[in-house]
């Protein structure tokens, strides 16, 4: 990957999805998320769906890649990070709740709605 074009280009944090990363970039530049998306990534102000970053276009990924110096391939994996974190938390909870004493504590506090 070439040198980043933008002066501020922190790396994505562990378990950070693409939207969270872009939100953090906007904060680093001291502008609103919507303004950053418009000026840096050419996402129209009214395009709420594009700012979800669930299916970013090639143009958006290319602009972001050039700005921060991270490959498009790596940027494409960021949305998966949030889901991996959720899946791990779910697995951890299921393992914890499988222990009878823990299930009893849970039911005492929250009821037996599981």
N, C-alpha and C positions, 0 to 999 in steps of 0.2 A: 504494500500500500504506500502511496506517496505521502508527503508531508501534509498535515492538515492545513486547510485554507483559513480556518477561523482561529483567532488568537486563543480562545478558551475552548478546550476540547477534552474535558475529563472523560475517563473510561466509564463504560456502564458498570454499575455496581452489581454484586451478586444478587440474583433473583429479581433484577429490575427488568420490567418489560419495556417495549419500545416507547410507549406513551410516557411512562414514568421517566425514562431517560431524556426524552425531548422536553418534558416539563422541567427537569433539573437543569438542562441546558438553558432554557428560557430564564430561570431564576439566576443562573450564573451571569447572564447578560443583563439582568435587571429589567426585563421586559415581560409583558404578559405572555402566557402560553399562546394565545391566539395571534398576537403580534409576531412572535417568533416564528410560528408556523407560516404566517403570510410572508414575512420578509426573507426568512432563511430557506424555507422549503417550498415556497410558492403555492401554499394551500389557501384557497379563497376563504375570506372571513366567514362566509355563510356555509362552508362545507364542514358541518359538524361530524359527519361520518368519517371523512378523511382524517380528522384529528383524533379519532379513536385508535388509529394505527393498527386496526385488525387486519386489513389487507392493503398495506401501503403500495403505492404505484412504484414502478421502476424509477420514474423521475424523482419522486420524493426520496427513495433510498439512495439514488445516485447523488443528489444534492447533500444529503446527510453524510454519506460516505466521504465525499470530497471535503466537506467542512470539518469533520472530526478525525479523518484519517483511519477509519475502521472499514474493513471490507463489507461490501453489500451482503455477502454470505453470512458474515458474523452478525450484521444487523438483522438479517432475516430470522436468526435464531432467538433474538431477544423476546418476542412475544411468547415463546415457549417457556421462558424462565418463570413467568408468573404462574402459569399452569403447573409447572413442576413443583413450585413452592406450595401451591394449594393441594396438589396430590400428596405431597409428603406430609403436610399437616393433617390431612384426612387419614392417611395411613397411621400416623402417630396416634391420633385420637382413637381410631378403631382398635389399635393394639392396647392402649390404655384402658378403654372401656370394657375390653374383654376380660379384664381382671375383676372378679366379683366384688371385691372391696371398693374398687374405683367406681364400678357401676352403681353400687349402693350410695356412695357419696354423691354421685351425679344426680341420681333419682331423688335424694333427699333435698337437694338444692333446686332442681329444675323440674321435678316430676318425672313420671315414667313414660314420657312420650316418644321414646326411641323405638 
